Amino acid sequence: MAQVPGMETSAISVLKRAVELDQTSRFQESLVCYQEGIQLLMDVLKAVKDDSKKVHYRQKIKGYMERAEQIKVHVNQLKEEGKYHEQIRIAEDATGYSYESLFRPYITGSLTEVWVEDPYIRHVHQLYNFLRFCEMLLKASCKVKRIHLLTSQDEADNSSQQTNALSELHQSLQSQGVGLDIHYSTFHDREIRLDNGWIIKIGRGLDYFKKPKGRFSIGYCDYDLRQCQETTVDIFHSKHTKTQ
């Protein structure tokens, strides 16, 4: 019983975030939060003994479940019509936008293949960004089997660094049962396509984090605590995700 206040606080926090996202039309993200919050409330319901509180929680759960179902129907309809578009504006110096946080709402159990088009996977910090992105996919609740990278070739003086880093990552992913296809081209587009239909376009590509102030500064390891550069993220859904 002593755990109930803490569980209730967590549920309220998550559901408050769900409502905020819902009100700004960030439906897919809000749906994830609604689902998490509902589960937390159900855990609270199981723990409480007071009948009046049980009635209160059941009513809350019912209301949130109805809204979550409405969002699901709305999102599915937009997907079918090819009209789904969501935009996230990341403000200068904002935090809380790690790859896990940004991509989580769009990674589903059916996801097996990912295409990354980003011309700036060349310098050391950009290569580390791509490595972290790959690690995020490996940890996510999906079964990624292949990642495709289309990027631009680094300048002649540093091209071996880029080639060696990507070759090492290729071997490392292979040991995890994931293939990495690497292609080079001269282009400026930045987008990430998932074979479950989601398309994420980030104005700055994967390189939207600011350089940490030092190797022992907060945010150096945890990207949710890393300050971001201002950028815009556009999310679309297509029933047929193109391949390269």
Legacy VTK file of the C-alpha trace (Angstrom):
# vtk DataFile Version 3.0
C-alpha trace
ASCII
DATASET POLYDATA
POINTS 244 float
0.000 0.000 0.000
2.934 2.305 0.703
3.859 2.140 -2.992
0.493 3.475 -4.189
1.278 7.232 -3.800
4.461 6.832 -5.829
2.712 4.766 -8.498
-0.109 7.292 -8.675
2.350 10.187 -9.026
4.082 8.399 -11.908
0.758 7.695 -13.607
-0.375 11.325 -13.267
2.931 12.573 -14.705
2.775 10.286 -17.748
-0.916 10.990 -18.411
-0.377 14.732 -18.075
2.288 14.442 -20.751
-0.123 12.407 -22.885
-2.748 15.149 -22.698
-0.182 17.842 -23.551
0.975 15.896 -26.614
-2.630 15.206 -27.581
-3.482 18.918 -27.447
-0.568 19.770 -29.769
-1.593 17.054 -32.277
1.443 14.894 -31.577
-0.878 11.914 -31.655
1.510 8.993 -32.009
3.583 10.190 -29.063
0.498 10.890 -26.983
-0.827 7.402 -27.710
2.344 5.840 -26.292
2.025 7.968 -23.139
-1.668 7.165 -22.751
-0.894 3.451 -22.950
1.905 3.705 -20.390
-0.191 5.872 -18.062
-3.197 3.558 -18.284
-1.026 0.588 -17.350
0.322 2.501 -14.352
-3.219 3.382 -13.236
-4.239 -0.255 -13.582
-1.355 -1.192 -11.289
-2.616 1.392 -8.782
-6.139 -0.017 -9.058
-4.868 -3.478 -8.178
-3.091 -2.138 -5.099
-5.815 0.008 -3.513
-8.351 -1.482 -1.088
-10.813 1.397 -0.693
-13.929 0.785 -2.827
-14.564 4.488 -3.521
-10.998 4.888 -4.800
-11.432 1.806 -6.984
-14.493 3.418 -8.589
-12.520 6.650 -9.120
-9.607 4.868 -10.798
-11.898 2.739 -12.977
-13.602 5.896 -14.268
-10.244 7.544 -14.985
-8.974 4.450 -16.771
-12.141 4.224 -18.847
-11.859 7.866 -19.923
-8.219 7.593 -20.921
-8.810 4.293 -22.744
-11.628 5.866 -24.759
-9.407 8.787 -25.761
-6.527 6.458 -26.653
-8.854 4.413 -28.857
-10.101 7.582 -30.576
-6.513 8.606 -31.317
-5.672 5.149 -32.629
-8.630 5.233 -35.022
-7.759 8.774 -36.143
-4.084 7.934 -36.739
-4.959 4.745 -38.641
-7.373 6.671 -40.845
-4.710 9.274 -41.655
-2.240 6.470 -42.444
-4.712 4.831 -44.813
-5.320 8.133 -46.585
-1.598 8.922 -46.701
-2.232 12.208 -44.869
-0.396 11.648 -41.594
1.978 14.507 -40.789
3.288 15.473 -37.390
5.849 18.154 -36.613
8.100 18.517 -33.589
10.066 21.704 -33.031
13.193 21.234 -30.955
14.147 24.564 -29.376
17.694 25.827 -28.934
19.280 24.298 -25.797
16.292 21.968 -25.269
16.909 18.608 -23.599
14.993 15.335 -23.520
15.439 14.474 -27.197
17.688 11.432 -27.207
17.230 9.023 -30.102
15.329 6.724 -27.738
12.888 9.490 -26.790
12.435 10.803 -30.330
12.032 7.517 -32.197
10.315 5.328 -29.581
6.714 6.126 -30.653
7.451 4.948 -34.198
9.333 1.724 -33.477
7.025 -1.276 -33.469
7.539 -5.004 -33.155
7.127 -5.402 -36.919
10.130 -3.187 -37.710
12.947 -5.131 -39.414
14.643 -2.714 -41.828
15.773 0.923 -41.609
17.102 3.367 -44.208
19.186 6.342 -43.047
19.954 9.130 -45.514
22.279 11.652 -43.910
25.152 13.370 -45.735
26.968 14.144 -42.492
28.031 10.803 -41.036
31.680 11.672 -41.561
33.425 13.255 -38.589
34.072 11.455 -35.311
31.129 12.891 -33.354
28.784 12.225 -36.288
29.994 8.630 -36.535
29.342 8.238 -32.802
25.844 9.649 -33.345
25.164 6.963 -35.937
26.594 4.319 -33.610
24.223 5.471 -30.848
21.325 5.387 -33.297
22.180 1.775 -34.173
22.465 0.881 -30.484
19.034 2.412 -29.912
17.560 0.145 -32.588
19.193 -2.931 -31.054
17.706 -2.104 -27.630
14.229 -1.246 -28.957
11.249 -3.590 -28.954
11.731 -4.623 -32.573
13.738 -7.119 -34.614
15.894 -5.016 -36.908
17.774 -7.202 -39.365
19.221 -4.647 -41.770
20.250 -0.983 -41.666
21.000 0.967 -44.846
23.192 4.078 -44.660
23.468 6.578 -47.496
25.951 9.325 -46.693
28.621 11.448 -48.381
32.288 10.563 -48.595
34.531 12.503 -46.246
37.326 14.741 -47.534
40.347 12.820 -48.817
42.456 13.514 -45.718
39.912 12.002 -43.343
38.182 9.446 -45.567
40.120 6.534 -44.042
38.793 7.476 -40.584
35.213 7.360 -41.876
35.784 4.123 -43.802
37.486 2.387 -40.884
34.820 3.464 -38.386
31.939 2.296 -40.569
33.750 -0.948 -41.370
34.196 -1.636 -37.648
30.523 -0.842 -37.010
29.559 -3.154 -39.885
31.432 -6.031 -38.271
30.047 -5.242 -34.819
26.456 -5.159 -36.075
27.062 -8.379 -37.969
27.986 -10.080 -34.697
24.546 -8.983 -33.430
22.799 -10.508 -36.430
22.195 -7.154 -38.126
23.424 -6.255 -41.599
24.739 -2.782 -42.467
24.760 -1.603 -46.079
26.851 1.505 -46.726
26.532 3.659 -49.835
28.055 7.028 -50.703
26.506 9.812 -52.744
26.525 13.593 -53.182
23.201 14.838 -51.829
21.704 17.034 -49.134
18.489 15.280 -48.117
18.121 13.916 -44.596
15.506 11.336 -43.741
15.073 8.066 -41.896
12.626 5.498 -43.238
11.309 2.531 -41.305
9.789 -0.461 -43.059
6.676 -0.174 -40.869
5.797 2.926 -42.897
7.141 5.749 -40.725
9.331 8.437 -42.311
11.195 10.846 -40.021
12.862 13.933 -41.479
15.116 15.894 -39.134
16.336 19.281 -40.345
19.841 18.645 -39.007
19.840 14.899 -39.514
21.175 12.860 -36.596
23.608 15.662 -35.725
21.233 17.895 -33.728
23.056 17.704 -30.399
25.368 20.395 -29.102
28.925 19.583 -28.171
29.148 18.901 -24.416
31.154 21.395 -22.381
33.539 18.671 -21.258
34.000 14.920 -21.018
32.740 15.025 -17.433
29.794 17.356 -18.079
26.178 16.286 -17.648
24.858 15.118 -20.990
28.149 13.695 -22.218
26.874 10.104 -21.891
23.108 10.509 -21.562
21.714 12.160 -24.694
18.423 12.960 -22.954
20.450 15.413 -20.855
22.421 16.768 -23.826
21.426 20.217 -25.086
20.138 20.361 -28.658
20.498 22.757 -31.530
17.283 24.229 -32.855
15.735 22.044 -35.524
12.437 20.713 -36.849
11.355 17.093 -37.064
8.662 16.114 -39.579
7.024 12.713 -39.288
5.024 11.130 -42.097
3.529 7.723 -42.726
3.408 5.864 -45.999
1.804 2.486 -46.535
4.632 1.621 -48.884
8.102 2.600 -47.715
10.429 2.933 -50.685
13.670 0.996 -50.766
16.988 1.976 -52.182
LINES 1 245
244 0 1 2 3 4 5 6 7 8 9 10 11 12 13 14 15 16 17 18 19 20 21 22 23 24 25 26 27 28 29 30 31 32 33 34 35 36 37 38 39 40 41 42 43 44 45 46 47 48 49 50 51 52 53 54 55 56 57 58 59 60 61 62 63 64 65 66 67 68 69 70 71 72 73 74 75 76 77 78 79 80 81 82 83 84 85 86 87 88 89 90 91 92 93 94 95 96 97 98 99 100 101 102 103 104 105 106 107 108 109 110 111 112 113 114 115 116 117 118 119 120 121 122 123 124 125 126 127 128 129 130 131 132 133 134 135 136 137 138 139 140 141 142 143 144 145 146 147 148 149 150 151 152 153 154 155 156 157 158 159 160 161 162 163 164 165 166 167 168 169 170 171 172 173 174 175 176 177 178 179 180 181 182 183 184 185 186 187 188 189 190 191 192 193 194 195 196 197 198 199 200 201 202 203 204 205 206 207 208 209 210 211 212 213 214 215 216 217 218 219 220 221 222 223 224 225 226 227 228 229 230 231 232 233 234 235 236 237 238 239 240 241 242 243
